[in-house]
């Protein structure tokens, strides 16, 4: 090969297949890093074990959490357990759990000073952003599914599969109750992904893991307080925490699905704005400069 051929090979763009596969390579690498991290393993373990510990604590006392929907039925039907857990998790736990990864997945590169290392000609800034974002979104879905499945299994195994009384007073057969519980947990995935996007935005903007992890939790708390205040209904429906309670309409007779659809649309809006804002900030950041 001549010197001219060598120079031409050096500047020749990468094959299209390599460019398209760059995002998948980054995603796999980020997923492998998450699997190896002690922090994410502890969160996954907590999602699996916490519902069983919750049911064990309930069985040791005669009182019930009557201040929550379905709380009065936790000793009578195992299907009430995942709904009580969902009510608590939607208010406090899920925004925190998903932010553990999303809030630090970009900030960790700033903390360790590794941006110059990972930004090579073989992987573009957009591919790195897409791969990390997909890994964080996957983690949010996984912890939500694990917590919901563990809650359902814990309730059925430790309490029983007796019929559940719906919010309209109708008796729900075990099969119907199982389907509604699964649908209820699936309905919180859109706001979970939106909070993941919020964590990504704060991780990029603040370049600090503490801000990226704690920020969504504080914002979620403020939104919860705002929903409890006497705010106008249109304002409350635009809060990201409101979709976490939209599953209540599934247990009425007839079902009321309007809040579910609206909550999914609001969550999608938050997700697009947060992820788009995070990418715009990362794209304009001077990472490789002096």
ChimeraX commands (.cxc) that place a marker at each C-alpha (Angstrom):
marker #1 position 0.00,0.00,0.00 radius 0.5
marker #1 position 1.40,3.42,-0.95 radius 0.5
marker #1 position 1.64,6.40,1.37 radius 0.5
marker #1 position -1.29,7.99,-0.45 radius 0.5
marker #1 position -3.38,4.86,0.08 radius 0.5
marker #1 position -2.45,4.81,3.74 radius 0.5
marker #1 position -3.45,8.43,4.21 radius 0.5
marker #1 position -6.71,7.84,2.39 radius 0.5
marker #1 position -7.51,4.84,4.58 radius 0.5
marker #1 position -6.90,6.94,7.68 radius 0.5
marker #1 position -9.49,9.54,6.74 radius 0.5
marker #1 position -11.97,7.15,5.13 radius 0.5
marker #1 position -15.25,7.25,7.11 radius 0.5
marker #1 position -16.26,4.21,9.11 radius 0.5
marker #1 position -18.59,1.71,7.42 radius 0.5
marker #1 position -22.31,2.46,7.81 radius 0.5
marker #1 position -22.86,-0.76,9.75 radius 0.5
marker #1 position -20.24,0.26,12.31 radius 0.5
marker #1 position -21.87,3.67,12.74 radius 0.5
marker #1 position -25.33,2.17,13.17 radius 0.5
marker #1 position -24.02,-0.39,15.63 radius 0.5
marker #1 position -22.26,2.20,17.76 radius 0.5
marker #1 position -25.29,2.93,19.93 radius 0.5
marker #1 position -25.85,-0.78,20.58 radius 0.5
marker #1 position -22.20,-1.25,21.56 radius 0.5
marker #1 position -22.41,1.64,24.04 radius 0.5
marker #1 position -25.70,0.31,25.39 radius 0.5
marker #1 position -24.24,-3.14,25.98 radius 0.5
marker #1 position -21.18,-1.69,27.66 radius 0.5
marker #1 position -23.25,0.53,29.95 radius 0.5
marker #1 position -25.57,-2.36,30.80 radius 0.5
marker #1 position -22.57,-4.53,31.68 radius 0.5
marker #1 position -21.21,-1.77,33.93 radius 0.5
marker #1 position -24.56,-1.48,35.71 radius 0.5
marker #1 position -24.70,-5.22,36.32 radius 0.5
marker #1 position -21.27,-5.10,37.96 radius 0.5
marker #1 position -22.00,-2.13,40.22 radius 0.5
marker #1 position -22.71,-2.93,43.87 radius 0.5
marker #1 position -25.17,-0.04,44.08 radius 0.5
marker #1 position -27.46,-1.35,41.35 radius 0.5
marker #1 position -27.27,-4.89,42.73 radius 0.5
marker #1 position -28.38,-3.64,46.13 radius 0.5
marker #1 position -31.30,-1.76,44.58 radius 0.5
marker #1 position -32.40,-4.86,42.66 radius 0.5
marker #1 position -32.10,-6.97,45.81 radius 0.5
marker #1 position -34.19,-4.43,47.74 radius 0.5
marker #1 position -36.90,-4.49,45.05 radius 0.5
marker #1 position -37.13,-8.27,45.38 radius 0.5
marker #1 position -36.97,-8.57,49.18 radius 0.5
marker #1 position -38.74,-5.41,50.41 radius 0.5
marker #1 position -42.31,-6.60,49.58 radius 0.5
marker #1 position -41.76,-9.86,51.48 radius 0.5
marker #1 position -40.47,-7.93,54.50 radius 0.5
marker #1 position -43.45,-5.58,54.23 radius 0.5
marker #1 position -45.94,-8.46,54.25 radius 0.5
marker #1 position -44.09,-10.14,57.13 radius 0.5
marker #1 position -44.34,-6.94,59.16 radius 0.5
marker #1 position -48.07,-6.68,58.38 radius 0.5
marker #1 position -48.71,-10.24,59.51 radius 0.5
marker #1 position -47.11,-9.48,62.89 radius 0.5
marker #1 position -49.63,-6.74,63.66 radius 0.5
marker #1 position -53.41,-6.56,63.64 radius 0.5
marker #1 position -53.71,-2.98,62.37 radius 0.5
marker #1 position -53.83,-2.15,58.67 radius 0.5
marker #1 position -52.65,0.89,56.67 radius 0.5
marker #1 position -56.17,2.27,56.28 radius 0.5
marker #1 position -54.92,5.67,55.13 radius 0.5
marker #1 position -54.13,4.12,51.72 radius 0.5
marker #1 position -56.47,2.63,49.13 radius 0.5
marker #1 position -56.81,-1.13,49.55 radius 0.5
marker #1 position -54.90,-0.91,52.83 radius 0.5
marker #1 position -57.84,-2.28,54.78 radius 0.5
marker #1 position -57.79,-5.47,52.68 radius 0.5
marker #1 position -54.13,-6.45,53.11 radius 0.5
marker #1 position -55.06,-9.18,55.62 radius 0.5
marker #1 position -57.96,-10.46,53.51 radius 0.5
marker #1 position -56.54,-10.65,49.98 radius 0.5
marker #1 position -53.00,-10.96,48.72 radius 0.5
marker #1 position -53.90,-8.83,45.69 radius 0.5
marker #1 position -54.23,-5.79,47.95 radius 0.5
marker #1 position -50.52,-5.99,48.86 radius 0.5
marker #1 position -49.05,-4.98,45.48 radius 0.5
marker #1 position -51.56,-2.13,45.27 radius 0.5
marker #1 position -50.55,-0.77,48.69 radius 0.5
marker #1 position -46.89,-1.08,47.69 radius 0.5
marker #1 position -47.66,0.67,44.40 radius 0.5
marker #1 position -49.35,3.54,46.20 radius 0.5
marker #1 position -46.28,4.08,48.37 radius 0.5
marker #1 position -43.73,3.47,45.62 radius 0.5
marker #1 position -45.41,5.87,43.21 radius 0.5
marker #1 position -45.23,8.67,45.75 radius 0.5
marker #1 position -41.69,8.23,47.03 radius 0.5
marker #1 position -39.74,5.13,46.00 radius 0.5
marker #1 position -39.87,4.89,42.19 radius 0.5
marker #1 position -38.48,8.40,41.47 radius 0.5
marker #1 position -35.59,7.63,43.83 radius 0.5
marker #1 position -34.94,4.13,42.49 radius 0.5
marker #1 position -34.74,5.17,38.85 radius 0.5
marker #1 position -32.58,8.22,39.64 radius 0.5
marker #1 position -29.90,6.05,41.24 radius 0.5
marker #1 position -28.66,5.25,37.74 radius 0.5
marker #1 position -30.06,8.05,35.56 radius 0.5
marker #1 position -28.78,10.79,37.84 radius 0.5
marker #1 position -25.19,9.57,37.75 radius 0.5
marker #1 position -24.74,7.86,34.38 radius 0.5
marker #1 position -23.37,11.04,32.75 radius 0.5
marker #1 position -22.07,12.78,35.86 radius 0.5
marker #1 position -19.76,9.84,36.62 radius 0.5
marker #1 position -17.79,10.63,33.45 radius 0.5
marker #1 position -17.24,14.19,34.73 radius 0.5
marker #1 position -16.32,12.90,38.18 radius 0.5
marker #1 position -13.73,10.46,36.85 radius 0.5
marker #1 position -12.59,12.68,33.97 radius 0.5
marker #1 position -13.20,10.00,31.35 radius 0.5
marker #1 position -15.03,11.98,28.66 radius 0.5
marker #1 position -11.88,12.34,26.55 radius 0.5
marker #1 position -11.29,8.61,26.77 radius 0.5
marker #1 position -14.72,7.48,25.60 radius 0.5
marker #1 position -15.14,10.17,22.92 radius 0.5
marker #1 position -13.13,8.54,20.16 radius 0.5
marker #1 position -13.64,8.63,16.43 radius 0.5
marker #1 position -15.26,5.20,16.56 radius 0.5
marker #1 position -18.09,6.37,18.84 radius 0.5
marker #1 position -19.80,9.71,18.33 radius 0.5
marker #1 position -21.20,11.92,21.06 radius 0.5
marker #1 position -24.72,11.12,19.89 radius 0.5
marker #1 position -24.09,7.36,20.05 radius 0.5
marker #1 position -22.70,7.62,23.57 radius 0.5
marker #1 position -25.68,9.69,24.67 radius 0.5
marker #1 position -28.18,7.29,23.08 radius 0.5
marker #1 position -26.50,4.21,24.56 radius 0.5
marker #1 position -26.34,5.64,28.07 radius 0.5
marker #1 position -29.94,6.89,27.85 radius 0.5
marker #1 position -31.24,3.51,26.73 radius 0.5
marker #1 position -29.33,1.81,29.56 radius 0.5
marker #1 position -30.87,4.16,32.14 radius 0.5
marker #1 position -34.36,3.70,30.71 radius 0.5
marker #1 position -33.92,-0.08,30.73 radius 0.5
marker #1 position -32.86,0.04,34.36 radius 0.5
marker #1 position -35.96,2.05,35.27 radius 0.5
marker #1 position -38.21,-0.52,33.60 radius 0.5
marker #1 position -36.39,-3.45,35.23 radius 0.5
marker #1 position -36.63,-2.16,38.81 radius 0.5
marker #1 position -40.32,-1.29,38.34 radius 0.5
marker #1 position -41.13,-4.74,36.94 radius 0.5
marker #1 position -39.14,-6.46,39.70 radius 0.5
marker #1 position -40.83,-4.48,42.47 radius 0.5
marker #1 position -44.30,-5.09,41.01 radius 0.5
marker #1 position -43.76,-8.80,40.42 radius 0.5
marker #1 position -42.22,-9.32,43.86 radius 0.5
marker #1 position -45.13,-7.48,45.51 radius 0.5
marker #1 position -47.68,-9.66,43.72 radius 0.5
marker #1 position -45.83,-12.88,44.54 radius 0.5
marker #1 position -45.35,-11.85,48.18 radius 0.5
marker #1 position -49.04,-11.04,48.56 radius 0.5
marker #1 position -50.30,-14.25,46.99 radius 0.5
marker #1 position -47.83,-16.52,48.78 radius 0.5
marker #1 position -48.00,-14.95,52.23 radius 0.5
marker #1 position -51.62,-13.73,52.36 radius 0.5
marker #1 position -53.50,-15.74,49.75 radius 0.5
marker #1 position -55.32,-15.39,46.44 radius 0.5
marker #1 position -58.74,-14.54,47.82 radius 0.5
marker #1 position -61.01,-12.29,45.71 radius 0.5
marker #1 position -60.41,-8.54,46.05 radius 0.5
marker #1 position -63.04,-5.88,46.68 radius 0.5
marker #1 position -62.84,-3.12,44.06 radius 0.5
marker #1 position -63.33,0.60,44.64 radius 0.5
marker #1 position -66.97,0.32,43.57 radius 0.5
marker #1 position -67.64,-2.50,46.02 radius 0.5
marker #1 position -67.64,-5.26,43.40 radius 0.5
marker #1 position -65.85,-8.53,44.12 radius 0.5
marker #1 position -62.96,-9.20,41.74 radius 0.5
marker #1 position -62.10,-12.83,41.03 radius 0.5
marker #1 position -58.44,-13.86,41.40 radius 0.5
marker #1 position -57.81,-13.95,37.65 radius 0.5
marker #1 position -59.39,-10.53,37.11 radius 0.5
marker #1 position -57.59,-9.10,40.14 radius 0.5
marker #1 position -54.23,-10.38,38.84 radius 0.5
marker #1 position -54.79,-8.74,35.45 radius 0.5
marker #1 position -55.74,-5.43,37.07 radius 0.5
marker #1 position -52.72,-5.49,39.38 radius 0.5
marker #1 position -50.38,-6.10,36.44 radius 0.5
marker #1 position -52.08,-3.36,34.43 radius 0.5
marker #1 position -51.75,-0.98,37.39 radius 0.5
marker #1 position -48.01,-1.53,37.66 radius 0.5
marker #1 position -47.63,-1.22,33.89 radius 0.5
marker #1 position -49.44,2.13,34.03 radius 0.5
marker #1 position -46.66,3.69,36.14 radius 0.5
marker #1 position -43.95,2.91,33.58 radius 0.5
marker #1 position -44.51,6.19,31.64 radius 0.5
marker #1 position -43.92,8.45,34.69 radius 0.5
marker #1 position -41.01,6.22,35.75 radius 0.5
marker #1 position -39.39,6.79,32.35 radius 0.5
marker #1 position -40.14,10.51,32.61 radius 0.5
marker #1 position -38.39,10.70,35.98 radius 0.5
marker #1 position -35.50,8.82,34.38 radius 0.5
marker #1 position -35.32,11.54,31.75 radius 0.5
marker #1 position -35.34,14.18,34.49 radius 0.5
marker #1 position -32.44,12.41,36.18 radius 0.5
marker #1 position -30.54,12.34,32.88 radius 0.5
marker #1 position -31.10,16.07,32.38 radius 0.5
marker #1 position -29.83,16.93,35.86 radius 0.5
marker #1 position -26.90,14.55,35.45 radius 0.5
marker #1 position -25.78,16.34,32.29 radius 0.5
marker #1 position -26.61,19.87,33.44 radius 0.5
marker #1 position -25.19,19.64,36.94 radius 0.5
marker #1 position -22.27,17.29,36.18 radius 0.5
marker #1 position -22.81,16.06,39.73 radius 0.5
marker #1 position -24.19,12.69,40.76 radius 0.5
marker #1 position -25.67,13.98,44.00 radius 0.5
marker #1 position -27.73,16.55,42.11 radius 0.5
marker #1 position -28.79,14.04,39.47 radius 0.5
marker #1 position -29.89,11.49,42.06 radius 0.5
marker #1 position -31.38,13.80,44.68 radius 0.5
marker #1 position -32.86,16.36,42.30 radius 0.5
marker #1 position -35.69,14.19,40.91 radius 0.5
marker #1 position -36.55,13.03,44.45 radius 0.5
marker #1 position -36.87,16.63,45.67 radius 0.5
marker #1 position -38.82,17.67,42.59 radius 0.5
marker #1 position -41.14,14.69,43.02 radius 0.5
marker #1 position -41.67,15.62,46.67 radius 0.5
marker #1 position -42.53,19.20,45.74 radius 0.5
marker #1 position -44.97,17.96,43.11 radius 0.5
marker #1 position -46.58,15.65,45.68 radius 0.5
marker #1 position -47.00,18.57,48.06 radius 0.5
marker #1 position -48.39,20.65,45.21 radius 0.5
marker #1 position -50.95,17.97,44.36 radius 0.5
marker #1 position -52.10,17.97,47.98 radius 0.5
marker #1 position -52.56,21.74,47.93 radius 0.5
marker #1 position -55.59,23.47,46.50 radius 0.5
marker #1 position -54.12,23.93,43.02 radius 0.5
marker #1 position -56.32,24.27,39.95 radius 0.5
marker #1 position -57.18,20.93,38.36 radius 0.5
marker #1 position -55.38,21.74,35.05 radius 0.5
marker #1 position -52.18,22.41,37.00 radius 0.5
marker #1 position -52.45,19.18,38.98 radius 0.5
marker #1 position -52.96,17.15,35.81 radius 0.5
marker #1 position -49.66,18.53,34.45 radius 0.5
marker #1 position -47.64,17.39,37.47 radius 0.5
marker #1 position -45.45,14.39,36.77 radius 0.5
marker #1 position -46.47,12.68,40.00 radius 0.5
marker #1 position -50.19,12.68,39.11 radius 0.5
marker #1 position -49.94,9.74,36.63 radius 0.5
marker #1 position -48.69,7.52,39.46 radius 0.5
marker #1 position -52.24,7.45,40.83 radius 0.5
marker #1 position -54.12,7.05,37.55 radius 0.5
marker #1 position -54.41,3.27,38.06 radius 0.5
marker #1 position -57.22,3.82,40.59 radius 0.5
marker #1 position -59.66,4.15,37.70 radius 0.5
marker #1 position -59.06,0.54,36.73 radius 0.5
marker #1 position -60.77,-0.66,39.91 radius 0.5
marker #1 position -64.03,1.24,39.42 radius 0.5
marker #1 position -67.13,-0.16,37.75 radius 0.5
marker #1 position -67.15,0.83,34.93 radius 0.5
marker #1 position -63.38,1.46,34.59 radius 0.5
marker #1 position -62.26,5.07,34.21 radius 0.5
marker #1 position -59.27,5.11,31.83 radius 0.5
marker #1 position -59.12,8.80,30.94 radius 0.5
marker #1 position -56.45,9.70,33.55 radius 0.5
marker #1 position -54.29,6.80,32.35 radius 0.5
marker #1 position -54.21,8.12,28.78 radius 0.5
marker #1 position -53.66,11.71,29.87 radius 0.5
marker #1 position -50.94,10.67,32.34 radius 0.5
marker #1 position -49.12,8.73,29.62 radius 0.5
marker #1 position -49.24,11.78,27.33 radius 0.5
marker #1 position -47.94,14.10,30.08 radius 0.5
marker #1 position -45.16,11.65,30.92 radius 0.5
marker #1 position -44.17,11.40,27.26 radius 0.5
marker #1 position -43.95,15.18,27.11 radius 0.5
marker #1 position -41.68,15.33,30.15 radius 0.5
marker #1 position -39.51,12.53,28.75 radius 0.5
marker #1 position -39.06,14.19,25.36 radius 0.5
marker #1 position -38.27,17.59,26.87 radius 0.5
marker #1 position -35.83,16.24,29.45 radius 0.5
marker #1 position -33.97,13.88,27.12 radius 0.5
marker #1 position -33.91,16.49,24.35 radius 0.5
marker #1 position -32.61,19.12,26.75 radius 0.5
marker #1 position -29.94,16.74,28.07 radius 0.5
marker #1 position -28.72,15.94,24.57 radius 0.5
marker #1 position -28.66,19.62,23.57 radius 0.5
marker #1 position -26.51,20.44,26.61 radius 0.5
marker #1 position -24.13,17.54,26.03 radius 0.5
marker #1 position -23.81,18.30,22.35 radius 0.5
marker #1 position -22.76,21.89,23.01 radius 0.5
marker #1 position -20.44,21.13,25.91 radius 0.5
marker #1 position -16.71,21.63,25.36 radius 0.5
marker #1 position -15.45,18.29,26.66 radius 0.5
marker #1 position -12.28,17.76,24.65 radius 0.5
marker #1 position -11.09,21.36,24.71 radius 0.5
marker #1 position -8.41,22.73,26.98 radius 0.5
marker link #1:1,2 radius 0.2
marker link #1:2,3 radius 0.2
marker link #1:3,4 radius 0.2
marker link #1:4,5 radius 0.2
marker link #1:5,6 radius 0.2
marker link #1:6,7 radius 0.2
marker link #1:7,8 radius 0.2
marker link #1:8,9 radius 0.2
marker link #1:9,10 radius 0.2
marker link #1:10,11 radius 0.2
marker link #1:11,12 radius 0.2
marker link #1:12,13 radius 0.2
marker link #1:13,14 radius 0.2
marker link #1:14,15 radius 0.2
marker link #1:15,16 radius 0.2
marker link #1:16,17 radius 0.2
marker link #1:17,18 radius 0.2
marker link #1:18,19 radius 0.2
marker link #1:19,20 radius 0.2
marker link #1:20,21 radius 0.2
marker link #1:21,22 radius 0.2
marker link #1:22,23 radius 0.2
marker link #1:23,24 radius 0.2
marker link #1:24,25 radius 0.2
marker link #1:25,26 radius 0.2
marker link #1:26,27 radius 0.2
marker link #1:27,28 radius 0.2
marker link #1:28,29 radius 0.2
marker link #1:29,30 radius 0.2
marker link #1:30,31 radius 0.2
marker link #1:31,32 radius 0.2
marker link #1:32,33 radius 0.2
marker link #1:33,34 radius 0.2
marker link #1:34,35 radius 0.2
marker link #1:35,36 radius 0.2
marker link #1:36,37 radius 0.2
marker link #1:37,38 radius 0.2
marker link #1:38,39 radius 0.2
marker link #1:39,40 radius 0.2
marker link #1:40,41 radius 0.2
marker link #1:41,42 radius 0.2
marker link #1:42,43 radius 0.2
marker link #1:43,44 radius 0.2
marker link #1:44,45 radius 0.2
marker link #1:45,46 radius 0.2
marker link #1:46,47 radius 0.2
marker link #1:47,48 radius 0.2
marker link #1:48,49 radius 0.2
marker link #1:49,50 radius 0.2
marker link #1:50,51 radius 0.2
marker link #1:51,52 radius 0.2
marker link #1:52,53 radius 0.2
marker link #1:53,54 radius 0.2
marker link #1:54,55 radius 0.2
marker link #1:55,56 radius 0.2
marker link #1:56,57 radius 0.2
marker link #1:57,58 radius 0.2
marker link #1:58,59 radius 0.2
marker link #1:59,60 radius 0.2
marker link #1:60,61 radius 0.2
marker link #1:61,62 radius 0.2
marker link #1:62,63 radius 0.2
marker link #1:63,64 radius 0.2
marker link #1:64,65 radius 0.2
marker link #1:65,66 radius 0.2
marker link #1:66,67 radius 0.2
marker link #1:67,68 radius 0.2
marker link #1:68,69 radius 0.2
marker link #1:69,70 radius 0.2
marker link #1:70,71 radius 0.2
marker link #1:71,72 radius 0.2
marker link #1:72,73 radius 0.2
marker link #1:73,74 radius 0.2
marker link #1:74,75 radius 0.2
marker link #1:75,76 radius 0.2
marker link #1:76,77 radius 0.2
marker link #1:77,78 radius 0.2
marker link #1:78,79 radius 0.2
marker link #1:79,80 radius 0.2
marker link #1:80,81 radius 0.2
marker link #1:81,82 radius 0.2
marker link #1:82,83 radius 0.2
marker link #1:83,84 radius 0.2
marker link #1:84,85 radius 0.2
marker link #1:85,86 radius 0.2
marker link #1:86,87 radius 0.2
marker link #1:87,88 radius 0.2
marker link #1:88,89 radius 0.2
marker link #1:89,90 radius 0.2
marker link #1:90,91 radius 0.2
marker link #1:91,92 radius 0.2
marker link #1:92,93 radius 0.2
marker link #1:93,94 radius 0.2
marker link #1:94,95 radius 0.2
marker link #1:95,96 radius 0.2
marker link #1:96,97 radius 0.2
marker link #1:97,98 radius 0.2
marker link #1:98,99 radius 0.2
marker link #1:99,100 radius 0.2
marker link #1:100,101 radius 0.2
marker link #1:101,102 radius 0.2
marker link #1:102,103 radius 0.2
marker link #1:103,104 radius 0.2
marker link #1:104,105 radius 0.2
marker link #1:105,106 radius 0.2
marker link #1:106,107 radius 0.2
marker link #1:107,108 radius 0.2
marker link #1:108,109 radius 0.2
marker link #1:109,110 radius 0.2
marker link #1:110,111 radius 0.2
marker link #1:111,112 radius 0.2
marker link #1:112,113 radius 0.2
marker link #1:113,114 radius 0.2
marker link #1:114,115 radius 0.2
marker link #1:115,116 radius 0.2
marker link #1:116,117 radius 0.2
marker link #1:117,118 radius 0.2
marker link #1:118,119 radius 0.2
marker link #1:119,120 radius 0.2
marker link #1:120,121 radius 0.2
marker link #1:121,122 radius 0.2
marker link #1:122,123 radius 0.2
marker link #1:123,124 radius 0.2
marker link #1:124,125 radius 0.2
marker link #1:125,126 radius 0.2
marker link #1:126,127 radius 0.2
marker link #1:127,128 radius 0.2
marker link #1:128,129 radius 0.2
marker link #1:129,130 radius 0.2
marker link #1:130,131 radius 0.2
marker link #1:131,132 radius 0.2
marker link #1:132,133 radius 0.2
marker link #1:133,134 radius 0.2
marker link #1:134,135 radius 0.2
marker link #1:135,136 radius 0.2
marker link #1:136,137 radius 0.2
marker link #1:137,138 radius 0.2
marker link #1:138,139 radius 0.2
marker link #1:139,140 radius 0.2
marker link #1:140,141 radius 0.2
marker link #1:141,142 radius 0.2
marker link #1:142,143 radius 0.2
marker link #1:143,144 radius 0.2
marker link #1:144,145 radius 0.2
marker link #1:145,146 radius 0.2
marker link #1:146,147 radius 0.2
marker link #1:147,148 radius 0.2
marker link #1:148,149 radius 0.2
marker link #1:149,150 radius 0.2
marker link #1:150,151 radius 0.2
marker link #1:151,152 radius 0.2
marker link #1:152,153 radius 0.2
marker link #1:153,154 radius 0.2
marker link #1:154,155 radius 0.2
marker link #1:155,156 radius 0.2
marker link #1:156,157 radius 0.2
marker link #1:157,158 radius 0.2
marker link #1:158,159 radius 0.2
marker link #1:159,160 radius 0.2
marker link #1:160,161 radius 0.2
marker link #1:161,162 radius 0.2
marker link #1:162,163 radius 0.2
marker link #1:163,164 radius 0.2
marker link #1:164,165 radius 0.2
marker link #1:165,166 radius 0.2
marker link #1:166,167 radius 0.2
marker link #1:167,168 radius 0.2
marker link #1:168,169 radius 0.2
marker link #1:169,170 radius 0.2
marker link #1:170,171 radius 0.2
marker link #1:171,172 radius 0.2
marker link #1:172,173 radius 0.2
marker link #1:173,174 radius 0.2
marker link #1:174,175 radius 0.2
marker link #1:175,176 radius 0.2
marker link #1:176,177 radius 0.2
marker link #1:177,178 radius 0.2
marker link #1:178,179 radius 0.2
marker link #1:179,180 radius 0.2
marker link #1:180,181 radius 0.2
marker link #1:181,182 radius 0.2
marker link #1:182,183 radius 0.2
marker link #1:183,184 radius 0.2
marker link #1:184,185 radius 0.2
marker link #1:185,186 radius 0.2
marker link #1:186,187 radius 0.2
marker link #1:187,188 radius 0.2
marker link #1:188,189 radius 0.2
marker link #1:189,190 radius 0.2
marker link #1:190,191 radius 0.2
marker link #1:191,192 radius 0.2
marker link #1:192,193 radius 0.2
marker link #1:193,194 radius 0.2
marker link #1:194,195 radius 0.2
marker link #1:195,196 radius 0.2
marker link #1:196,197 radius 0.2
marker link #1:197,198 radius 0.2
marker link #1:198,199 radius 0.2
marker link #1:199,200 radius 0.2
marker link #1:200,201 radius 0.2
marker link #1:201,202 radius 0.2
marker link #1:202,203 radius 0.2
marker link #1:203,204 radius 0.2
marker link #1:204,205 radius 0.2
marker link #1:205,206 radius 0.2
marker link #1:206,207 radius 0.2
marker link #1:207,208 radius 0.2
marker link #1:208,209 radius 0.2
marker link #1:209,210 radius 0.2
marker link #1:210,211 radius 0.2
marker link #1:211,212 radius 0.2
marker link #1:212,213 radius 0.2
marker link #1:213,214 radius 0.2
marker link #1:214,215 radius 0.2
marker link #1:215,216 radius 0.2
marker link #1:216,217 radius 0.2
marker link #1:217,218 radius 0.2
marker link #1:218,219 radius 0.2
marker link #1:219,220 radius 0.2
marker link #1:220,221 radius 0.2
marker link #1:221,222 radius 0.2
marker link #1:222,223 radius 0.2
marker link #1:223,224 radius 0.2
marker link #1:224,225 radius 0.2
marker link #1:225,226 radius 0.2
marker link #1:226,227 radius 0.2
marker link #1:227,228 radius 0.2
marker link #1:228,229 radius 0.2
marker link #1:229,230 radius 0.2
marker link #1:230,231 radius 0.2
marker link #1:231,232 radius 0.2
marker link #1:232,233 radius 0.2
marker link #1:233,234 radius 0.2
marker link #1:234,235 radius 0.2
marker link #1:235,236 radius 0.2
marker link #1:236,237 radius 0.2
marker link #1:237,238 radius 0.2
marker link #1:238,239 radius 0.2
marker link #1:239,240 radius 0.2
marker link #1:240,241 radius 0.2
marker link #1:241,242 radius 0.2
marker link #1:242,243 radius 0.2
marker link #1:243,244 radius 0.2
marker link #1:244,245 radius 0.2
marker link #1:245,246 radius 0.2
marker link #1:246,247 radius 0.2
marker link #1:247,248 radius 0.2
marker link #1:248,249 radius 0.2
marker link #1:249,250 radius 0.2
marker link #1:250,251 radius 0.2
marker link #1:251,252 radius 0.2
marker link #1:252,253 radius 0.2
marker link #1:253,254 radius 0.2
marker link #1:254,255 radius 0.2
marker link #1:255,256 radius 0.2
marker link #1:256,257 radius 0.2
marker link #1:257,258 radius 0.2
marker link #1:258,259 radius 0.2
marker link #1:259,260 radius 0.2
marker link #1:260,261 radius 0.2
marker link #1:261,262 radius 0.2
marker link #1:262,263 radius 0.2
marker link #1:263,264 radius 0.2
marker link #1:264,265 radius 0.2
marker link #1:265,266 radius 0.2
marker link #1:266,267 radius 0.2
marker link #1:267,268 radius 0.2
marker link #1:268,269 radius 0.2
marker link #1:269,270 radius 0.2
marker link #1:270,271 radius 0.2
marker link #1:271,272 radius 0.2
marker link #1:272,273 radius 0.2
marker link #1:273,274 radius 0.2
marker link #1:274,275 radius 0.2
marker link #1:275,276 radius 0.2
marker link #1:276,277 radius 0.2
marker link #1:277,278 radius 0.2
marker link #1:278,279 radius 0.2
marker link #1:279,280 radius 0.2
marker link #1:280,281 radius 0.2
marker link #1:281,282 radius 0.2
marker link #1:282,283 radius 0.2
marker link #1:283,284 radius 0.2
marker link #1:284,285 radius 0.2
marker link #1:285,286 radius 0.2
marker link #1:286,287 radius 0.2
marker link #1:287,288 radius 0.2
marker link #1:288,289 radius 0.2
marker link #1:289,290 radius 0.2
view
